[in-house]
Amino acid sequence: MPKLDADAAVFALRCVAACLGAYAVALAFGLAQPLWAAMSATMVSQPKLAETRSTFLNRVAATALGALVSLAAGTLGARVGLPVTAHMGVAVALTALIAHRLPAMRPAIWTCPLVLLSGEASRGLAEIALRRSVEVSLGALVGWLVHLGVAKLRPEA
């Protein structure tokens, strides 16, 4: 088993703090699916502060892109009577084309099923897109803030 060094231990603790903190904040705000906040907090966590900041900014931008593309594809697809799988296919294809050129936007691809298959059919698609975007972005923000706070206490070498 590999030796656990101080940097690895701090990273692991930061990931735990980000995950639990994001989940607690999402619960406190009464968000419908706080699991996306917890997951997003861990997804933005990177070993270095600059990497975490970059991942946080890209995650928020990509989530907004995926939500907007999903909203457009879902709205237009519903108007012409296409099934949700067709809406999702179009949205995934469009975001994948963008992510192919801009790899930092890859989270936009998985935002599409997150928005279009959330199982909240009683809500409008715009509300679902907004809810998922808030959950993911809040988690990413908490992840970034935890890392920033830890970096202030223990500056990187």
PyMOL commands that set and color helices and strands:
alter all, ss='L'
color gray80, all
select helices_A, chain A and resi 6-28+35-44+49-79+84-101+103-105+107-116+125-153
alter helices_A, ss='H'
color red, helices_A
deselect
rebuild
show_as cartoon
